[in-house]
Amino acid sequence: MRLMNVIWSAIRSARPLPFSACQQAIHLAWRLNPSRHVSKVERHQTWIKSLCRSLSATIMSDAQKTTMYRDLFPEIEPYDEGLLKVSDMHEIYYEQSGNKNGVPVIYVHGGPGGGTGPRDRRYFDPAAYRIILLDQRGAGRSKPPAELRENTTWHLVSDLEALRLHLNIDKWVVFGGSWGSTLALIYAEQHPDRVKALILRGIFTLRRRELLWYYQDGANHIFPDAWEKFVEPIPVVERHDLMGAYHRRLTGDDPSIQLQCAQRWSMWEMSTSRLLVDHELLKRAETDEWALQFAKIEAHYFVNGGFMRCDEHIYEDIDNIRHIPATIVQGRYDVVCPAESAWKLHKHWPEAELFIIDDAGHSAKEPGITTQLMNAADKYKTL
């Protein structure tokens, strides 16, 4: 015991130390004295301290390569905003901020139904980028809210093109995460000549297996506590098809049931989006209008398979975008959109660079994901 105290005293005096350096120092110091005599270790305390500092510098230097996180750019206000009429029924909200003469970038939000917010402007250097945010049909500040008619993937692709033409933009960088990555990929595959680069996060290709993992059997094994609340509004006899059961209630005639199911649906996603649960994020699911927009539009898209041609739609058309510079950022522990989809996309499209963030879940707010998204935006700001 006294021997270990001597070793530990030497280690403590060499602080700061990561735990791995302490382990290595103890192991090497113990080997230094096979007879386990304290005197020999005591004579080498200076050497042990030097060893600790060396190990600490090496290990912390390696760690800094992956943990030097970036802060978002400062808050910024839009210099232009408006509603673009895209059909007799729908008007979509858009805004512009940053440099009026900069590289255009369009932020494609998730959900579908999630909408945009002020934070979404801040991944991009405002001196270099013309930053464009768009609320998709029925989402955010677009009108009418939570409207499902005339609301499909192909309507949203058409809306992106309508906005590009309205803003007199030739080509733009397309930035999207989660459902935003789905829509960004489909838009780029349909209009590859209008895309300068793609920045994608939390890859979601809307295959049936991805939906079943998250809404039927998969993610529930990791978050059983949140899952219990998610399934509670649905009778046991209907739980073999939870997406269908929720969709029927979200589009039913009873406003109170609609709202209850919208909040439970939204709470499930907010509970599972980050590596560590963000209780501030959970409060968003309690906002009536946002929860209804988010849940109703998501369920509408998911029970219809995203209105895709087939399950492998995105992969089958990947040759259309093979030439476009692209960065994929994926959280290792993403439960909402597991890394398998990002890996498969990269295997089909090796020209796109892939960053798997080892200490992150799904959210763009995870520090490692934020950092890589900003790095990618910096990379493409001179295109």
C-alpha positions as CSV (number, residue, x, y, z in Angstrom):
1,M,0.0,0.0,0.0
2,R,2.8,2.4,0.9
3,L,4.4,1.7,-2.5
4,M,1.2,2.7,-4.3
5,N,1.0,5.9,-2.2
6,V,4.5,6.9,-3.3
7,I,3.7,6.3,-6.9
8,W,0.4,8.2,-6.7
9,S,2.0,11.1,-4.9
10,A,4.5,11.4,-7.8
11,I,1.7,11.3,-10.4
12,R,-0.5,13.9,-8.6
13,S,2.4,16.4,-8.5
14,A,2.6,16.1,-12.3
15,R,-1.0,17.3,-12.9
16,P,-3.0,18.0,-15.0
17,L,-3.2,14.4,-16.3
18,P,-5.8,12.4,-18.2
19,F,-6.7,9.1,-16.7
20,S,-4.9,7.1,-19.4
21,A,-1.6,8.8,-18.6
22,C,-2.1,7.9,-14.9
23,Q,-2.7,4.3,-15.8
24,Q,0.5,4.1,-17.9
25,A,2.6,5.9,-15.3
26,I,1.5,3.5,-12.5
27,H,2.1,0.5,-14.8
28,L,5.6,1.6,-15.7
29,A,6.5,2.7,-12.2
30,W,5.4,-0.7,-10.8
31,R,7.6,-2.5,-13.4
32,L,10.5,-0.3,-12.3
33,N,10.6,-2.1,-9.0
34,P,10.0,-5.8,-9.3
35,S,10.9,-6.4,-5.7
36,R,8.2,-3.9,-4.7
37,H,10.6,-2.0,-2.4
38,V,9.5,1.5,-1.7
39,S,13.0,2.9,-1.6
40,K,13.7,2.3,-5.2
41,V,10.5,4.0,-6.3
42,E,11.1,6.9,-4.0
43,R,14.5,7.4,-5.6
44,H,12.8,7.7,-9.0
45,Q,10.1,10.1,-8.1
46,T,11.6,12.8,-10.2
47,W,11.7,10.4,-13.2
48,I,8.1,9.3,-12.6
49,K,7.0,13.0,-12.6
50,S,8.9,13.6,-15.8
51,L,7.2,10.5,-17.3
52,C,3.8,11.7,-16.2
53,R,4.3,15.1,-17.8
54,S,5.5,13.5,-21.1
55,L,2.6,11.1,-21.2
56,S,0.2,13.8,-20.4
57,A,1.5,16.1,-23.2
58,T,1.4,13.2,-25.8
59,I,-2.1,12.0,-24.8
60,M,-3.6,15.5,-24.5
61,S,-2.0,16.5,-27.8
62,D,-3.7,13.5,-29.5
63,A,-7.0,14.4,-27.8
64,Q,-6.9,18.0,-28.9
65,K,-7.0,16.8,-32.6
66,T,-10.5,15.6,-32.1
67,T,-11.8,17.8,-29.2
68,M,-10.9,21.4,-30.3
69,Y,-14.5,22.4,-30.7
70,R,-15.7,25.6,-32.5
71,D,-18.2,28.1,-31.4
72,L,-20.9,29.1,-33.8
73,F,-20.5,32.5,-35.6
74,P,-22.1,35.4,-33.7
75,E,-25.8,36.0,-33.9
76,I,-27.0,37.8,-37.0
77,E,-30.2,39.3,-38.2
78,P,-31.7,38.8,-41.7
79,Y,-31.5,41.6,-44.2
80,D,-34.4,40.2,-46.2
81,E,-37.3,38.0,-45.5
82,G,-40.6,37.2,-47.1
83,L,-43.2,34.7,-48.2
84,L,-43.0,33.1,-51.6
85,K,-46.3,31.8,-53.1
86,V,-45.7,28.4,-54.5
87,S,-49.3,27.2,-55.1
88,D,-52.8,28.4,-54.6
89,M,-52.6,26.9,-51.1
90,H,-49.0,27.3,-49.9
91,E,-46.7,30.2,-49.1
92,I,-43.2,29.4,-48.0
93,Y,-41.2,31.6,-45.6
94,Y,-37.6,32.5,-46.6
95,E,-34.9,34.8,-45.3
96,Q,-31.5,36.0,-46.2
97,S,-28.6,37.1,-44.0
98,G,-24.8,37.6,-44.2
99,N,-23.1,38.9,-47.3
100,K,-25.5,39.9,-50.1
101,N,-22.7,39.2,-52.6
102,G,-21.4,36.1,-51.0
103,V,-21.5,32.4,-51.9
104,P,-25.2,31.4,-51.7
105,V,-26.0,28.6,-49.2
106,I,-29.4,27.1,-48.6
107,Y,-30.2,25.6,-45.2
108,V,-32.5,22.6,-45.6
109,H,-34.2,21.9,-42.3
110,G,-35.1,18.5,-40.8
111,G,-38.3,16.8,-39.8
112,P,-40.0,17.1,-42.2
113,G,-41.9,19.8,-40.4
114,G,-39.1,21.1,-38.1
115,G,-38.7,24.6,-39.5
116,T,-35.8,26.9,-39.1
117,G,-34.5,29.3,-36.4
118,P,-31.9,32.0,-35.7
119,R,-29.3,29.4,-34.7
120,D,-29.3,27.9,-38.2
121,R,-27.7,31.0,-39.7
122,R,-24.6,30.6,-37.5
123,Y,-22.8,27.7,-39.1
124,F,-21.7,29.9,-41.9
125,D,-19.1,32.8,-42.1
126,P,-21.4,35.8,-42.6
127,A,-18.6,37.7,-44.4
128,A,-18.3,35.0,-47.0
129,Y,-21.8,33.5,-47.4
130,R,-25.2,34.7,-48.5
131,I,-27.2,32.6,-46.0
132,I,-30.7,31.5,-47.0
133,L,-33.2,29.8,-44.7
134,L,-36.4,28.3,-45.9
135,D,-39.4,26.8,-44.0
136,Q,-40.8,23.9,-46.0
137,R,-44.5,23.6,-46.7
138,G,-46.5,23.6,-43.5
139,A,-43.5,24.2,-41.3
140,G,-42.2,27.1,-39.3
141,R,-43.5,30.4,-40.6
142,S,-44.8,29.0,-43.8
143,K,-48.6,29.2,-44.4
144,P,-50.9,27.4,-43.8
145,P,-49.3,25.6,-40.8
146,A,-49.2,21.8,-40.7
147,E,-51.0,21.6,-44.0
148,L,-50.7,18.1,-45.6
149,R,-52.4,18.7,-48.9
150,E,-50.0,19.4,-51.8
151,N,-47.2,18.5,-49.5
152,T,-44.8,15.8,-50.9
153,T,-41.1,15.5,-51.4
154,W,-41.5,16.5,-55.0
155,H,-43.4,19.7,-54.0
156,L,-40.5,20.6,-51.7
157,V,-37.9,20.0,-54.5
158,S,-40.0,22.2,-56.7
159,D,-40.1,24.9,-54.0
160,L,-36.3,24.9,-53.7
161,E,-36.0,25.6,-57.4
162,A,-38.7,28.2,-57.2
163,L,-36.8,30.0,-54.4
164,R,-33.5,29.8,-56.3
165,L,-35.1,31.4,-59.3
166,H,-36.9,34.0,-57.2
167,L,-33.6,35.0,-55.6
168,N,-31.8,35.0,-59.0
169,I,-29.2,32.4,-57.9
170,D,-27.3,30.4,-60.4
171,K,-25.8,27.7,-58.1
172,W,-25.7,27.3,-54.3
173,V,-24.2,25.2,-51.6
174,V,-26.9,22.9,-50.1
175,F,-26.7,22.2,-46.4
176,G,-29.1,19.7,-44.7
177,G,-29.3,17.3,-41.8
178,S,-31.5,14.4,-40.9
179,W,-34.6,14.8,-43.2
180,G,-32.7,17.8,-44.5
181,S,-30.0,15.4,-45.8
182,T,-32.8,13.4,-47.6
183,L,-34.3,16.4,-49.3
184,A,-30.8,17.9,-50.1
185,L,-29.7,14.6,-51.8
186,I,-32.9,14.3,-53.8
187,Y,-32.8,17.9,-54.8
188,A,-29.2,17.6,-55.9
189,E,-30.0,14.4,-57.8
190,Q,-32.8,16.2,-59.7
191,H,-30.8,19.4,-60.2
192,P,-27.1,18.6,-60.1
193,D,-26.2,21.6,-62.3
194,R,-27.5,23.9,-59.6
195,V,-25.4,22.6,-56.6
196,K,-21.9,23.9,-55.8
197,A,-21.4,21.5,-52.9
198,L,-23.3,19.4,-50.4
199,I,-22.9,19.5,-46.6
200,L,-24.9,16.6,-45.1
201,R,-25.5,15.5,-41.4
202,G,-27.2,12.6,-39.8
203,I,-27.9,10.7,-43.0
204,F,-31.5,9.6,-43.5
205,T,-32.4,7.9,-46.8
206,L,-36.0,7.1,-45.8
207,R,-35.7,3.4,-46.4
208,R,-38.3,1.2,-44.7
209,R,-35.7,-0.3,-42.4
210,E,-34.7,3.1,-41.1
211,L,-38.3,3.9,-40.2
212,L,-38.9,0.6,-38.6
213,W,-35.7,0.9,-36.5
214,Y,-36.9,4.2,-35.1
215,Y,-40.7,3.9,-34.9
216,Q,-41.2,0.2,-34.4
217,D,-38.4,-2.0,-33.1
218,G,-34.8,-0.8,-32.6
219,A,-34.3,2.5,-30.9
220,N,-36.8,1.4,-28.2
221,H,-34.2,-1.0,-26.8
222,I,-31.9,2.0,-26.1
223,F,-34.5,4.4,-24.7
224,P,-37.1,2.1,-23.1
225,D,-38.2,4.9,-20.7
226,A,-38.9,7.4,-23.5
227,W,-40.5,4.6,-25.6
228,E,-43.0,3.8,-22.9
229,K,-44.3,7.3,-23.1
230,F,-44.3,7.2,-26.9
231,V,-46.5,4.1,-27.1
232,E,-48.8,5.0,-24.3
233,P,-51.6,6.8,-26.4
234,I,-51.8,3.8,-28.7
235,P,-53.9,0.7,-27.8
236,V,-51.9,-2.5,-27.6
237,V,-53.8,-4.0,-30.5
238,E,-52.6,-1.3,-32.8
239,R,-48.9,-1.3,-31.7
240,H,-47.9,-3.6,-34.5
241,D,-47.9,-0.5,-36.7
242,L,-47.2,2.6,-34.6
243,M,-46.6,5.0,-37.6
244,G,-50.0,4.1,-39.0
245,A,-51.7,4.3,-35.6
246,Y,-50.2,7.8,-34.9
247,H,-51.0,9.0,-38.4
248,R,-54.7,8.1,-38.0
249,R,-54.9,10.1,-34.8
250,L,-52.8,13.0,-36.0
251,T,-55.1,13.4,-39.0
252,G,-58.4,12.6,-37.1
253,D,-61.2,14.9,-36.1
254,D,-60.5,15.2,-32.4
255,P,-58.2,18.2,-31.7
256,S,-57.4,17.1,-28.2
257,I,-56.2,13.6,-29.5
258,Q,-54.3,15.3,-32.3
259,L,-52.4,17.5,-29.8
260,Q,-51.7,14.7,-27.3
261,C,-50.3,12.5,-30.0
262,A,-48.3,15.3,-31.6
263,Q,-46.6,16.1,-28.3
264,R,-45.8,12.4,-27.6
265,W,-44.5,11.9,-31.1
266,S,-42.3,15.0,-30.8
267,M,-41.2,14.2,-27.3
268,W,-39.9,10.8,-28.5
269,E,-37.6,12.5,-31.1
270,M,-36.5,15.2,-28.7
271,S,-35.7,12.6,-26.1
272,T,-33.4,10.6,-28.4
273,S,-31.7,13.2,-30.5
274,R,-28.6,13.9,-28.4
275,L,-26.0,11.7,-26.8
276,L,-27.0,13.2,-23.5
277,V,-30.7,14.1,-23.1
278,D,-31.2,17.9,-23.5
279,H,-34.0,18.9,-21.2
280,E,-34.3,22.3,-22.8
281,L,-35.0,20.5,-26.1
282,L,-37.8,18.5,-24.5
283,K,-39.7,21.7,-23.8
284,R,-40.0,22.3,-27.5
285,A,-42.3,19.3,-27.8
286,E,-44.7,21.0,-25.4
287,T,-45.2,23.9,-27.9
288,D,-48.6,23.2,-29.4
289,E,-48.2,24.6,-32.9
290,W,-44.7,23.4,-33.4
291,A,-45.5,19.9,-32.1
292,L,-48.5,19.7,-34.5
293,Q,-46.5,20.8,-37.5
294,F,-43.6,18.5,-36.7
295,A,-45.6,15.3,-35.9
296,K,-48.4,15.7,-38.5
297,I,-46.0,16.4,-41.4
298,E,-43.5,13.6,-40.3
299,A,-46.2,11.0,-40.0
300,H,-47.7,12.1,-43.4
301,Y,-44.3,11.6,-45.1
302,F,-43.3,8.4,-43.3
303,V,-46.5,6.4,-43.9
304,N,-46.2,7.3,-47.6
305,G,-42.5,6.2,-47.8
306,G,-41.4,9.7,-48.4
307,F,-43.2,9.6,-51.8
308,M,-40.1,7.9,-53.2
309,R,-39.9,5.9,-56.4
310,C,-38.6,3.0,-54.4
311,D,-36.7,2.1,-51.2
312,E,-33.3,2.6,-52.7
313,H,-34.2,5.8,-54.6
314,I,-31.3,7.9,-53.4
315,Y,-28.7,5.2,-54.0
316,E,-30.0,4.4,-57.5
317,D,-29.5,8.0,-58.6
318,I,-26.2,8.7,-56.9
319,D,-24.3,8.8,-60.2
320,N,-26.1,12.1,-60.8
321,I,-24.1,13.8,-58.0
322,R,-20.9,11.9,-58.0
323,H,-19.0,14.9,-59.3
324,I,-20.3,17.4,-56.6
325,P,-18.0,18.2,-53.7
326,A,-19.6,16.8,-50.6
327,T,-19.0,16.3,-46.8
328,I,-21.0,13.9,-44.7
329,V,-20.9,14.4,-40.9
330,Q,-22.4,11.5,-38.8
331,G,-22.7,10.9,-35.1
332,R,-21.4,7.5,-34.0
333,Y,-24.2,7.1,-31.5
334,D,-27.0,8.6,-33.6
335,V,-30.1,6.6,-32.6
336,V,-32.5,8.6,-34.8
337,C,-30.6,8.0,-38.0
338,P,-28.0,5.3,-37.3
339,A,-24.5,5.5,-38.8
340,E,-25.3,2.5,-41.1
341,S,-27.0,4.8,-43.6
342,A,-24.1,7.2,-43.7
343,W,-21.7,4.3,-44.2
344,K,-23.8,2.8,-47.0
345,L,-24.1,6.2,-48.7
346,H,-20.3,6.6,-48.5
347,K,-19.7,3.2,-49.9
348,H,-21.9,4.0,-52.9
349,W,-20.4,7.5,-53.1
350,P,-16.7,7.3,-52.0
351,E,-16.0,10.6,-53.6
352,A,-17.8,12.3,-50.7
353,E,-15.8,12.7,-47.5
354,L,-17.2,11.1,-44.4
355,F,-16.6,12.2,-40.8
356,I,-17.9,9.9,-38.0
357,I,-18.0,11.9,-34.7
358,D,-17.3,9.4,-31.9
359,D,-18.8,11.5,-29.1
360,A,-22.0,12.5,-30.7
361,G,-25.6,11.4,-31.3
362,H,-28.0,12.9,-33.9
363,S,-28.2,16.6,-33.1
364,A,-26.4,19.3,-35.0
365,K,-25.9,20.9,-31.6
366,E,-23.4,18.1,-30.5
367,P,-20.1,20.0,-30.3
368,G,-18.1,17.6,-32.5
369,I,-20.8,17.7,-35.2
370,T,-21.1,21.5,-35.1
371,T,-17.4,21.8,-35.5
372,Q,-17.2,19.5,-38.6
373,L,-20.2,21.2,-40.2
374,M,-18.5,24.6,-39.8
375,N,-15.2,23.2,-41.1
376,A,-17.1,22.0,-44.2
377,A,-18.8,25.3,-44.7
378,D,-15.4,27.0,-44.4
379,K,-14.0,24.6,-47.0
380,Y,-16.6,25.5,-49.6
381,K,-16.9,29.3,-49.0
382,T,-14.7,30.2,-51.9
383,L,-16.4,28.0,-54.5
